[in-house]
Amino acid sequence: MRWKQLLTYVIGGQAVILVASAVFGTIPRDLPQGFEYGGLAYLGISAVLSGAMVSGDRIRANAALEPADERRSRLTYTLLVGITGLVSLGVGHVIRLALRP
């Protein structure tokens, strides 16, 4: 995956979180909370996509049947989703610290 696509993906994910926070919360009071909830959602999606939520027998069966290029592609997207979640949590934390009286 190219760096340009990665950057587009991360910026797009953050834009979705920002819009959702603006729609469901009041800015700036709930903006950090929106970023944090979005980050947690991204991390949950990443855990599900990576296969971390299944048993070892199922992981072994999937590894035996899944082609290597499909596995590599799935894990790349899982990594991107996880990075987006971590960035979102970090942004929410920084905004929360900046708004602290």
C-alpha positions in Angstrom: 0.0 0.0 0.0 1.3 3.4 -0.9 1.9 6.2 1.7 -0.5 8.5 -0.2 -3.3 5.9 0.3 -2.3 5.5 3.9 -2.4 9.2 4.6 -5.8 9.5 2.8 -7.2 6.7 4.8 -6.1 8.2 8.2 -7.2 11.7 7.3 -10.6 10.3 6.1 -11.0 8.3 9.3 -10.3 11.4 11.4 -12.7 13.5 9.3 -15.5 10.9 9.9 -14.9 11.0 13.6 -14.9 14.8 13.6 -18.2 15.0 11.7 -19.8 12.4 14.0 -18.6 14.3 17.1 -20.0 17.5 15.7 -23.3 15.9 14.9 -23.8 14.0 18.2 -22.0 16.3 20.6 -21.5 19.9 21.3 -18.2 21.4 20.2 -15.8 21.9 22.0 -17.1 20.2 25.2 -17.7 16.8 23.7 -15.2 16.9 20.9 -12.5 15.0 22.9 -15.0 12.5 23.9 -16.1 12.0 20.3 -12.5 11.4 19.3 -11.9 9.0 22.2 -15.1 7.0 21.4 -14.2 6.9 17.7 -10.7 5.7 18.6 -12.1 2.9 20.8 -14.4 1.9 18.0 -11.5 1.7 15.5 -9.5 -0.4 17.9 -12.4 -2.7 18.4 -12.9 -3.1 14.6 -9.1 -3.7 14.3 -9.3 -6.5 16.9 -12.2 -8.2 15.1 -10.5 -7.9 11.7 -7.2 -9.3 13.0 -8.8 -12.4 14.4 -7.8 -11.6 18.0 -11.4 -12.3 19.1 -11.5 -16.0 18.1 -10.0 -19.2 19.5 -6.7 -20.7 18.6 -8.4 -23.6 16.7 -10.2 -21.2 14.4 -7.1 -19.1 13.9 -5.1 -22.2 12.9 -7.9 -23.3 10.5 -8.1 -19.9 8.9 -4.3 -19.7 8.5 -4.3 -23.1 6.8 -7.1 -22.2 4.3 -6.4 -18.5 3.6 -3.9 -17.6 0.9 -0.9 -15.6 2.1 -1.6 -12.6 -0.1 -5.2 -12.3 1.3 -3.8 -12.6 4.9 -1.2 -9.9 4.2 -3.9 -7.6 2.8 -6.2 -8.2 5.7 -3.5 -7.6 8.2 -2.4 -4.4 6.4 -5.9 -3.0 6.7 -6.1 -4.1 10.3 -2.9 -2.2 11.0 -4.3 0.9 9.3 -7.5 0.7 11.3 -5.5 0.2 14.5 -3.2 3.2 13.8 -6.2 5.4 13.1 -7.7 4.4 16.4 -4.5 5.2 18.3 -4.2 8.6 16.5 -7.8 9.3 17.3 -7.3 8.5 21.0 -4.2 10.7 21.1 -6.0 13.6 19.4 -8.8 13.3 21.9 -6.4 13.3 24.8 -4.5 16.3 23.6 -7.7 18.3 23.0 -8.9 17.3 26.5 -5.7 18.6 28.0 -5.8 21.8 26.0 -9.4 22.5 27.1 -8.7 21.8 30.8 -9.2 25.0 32.9 
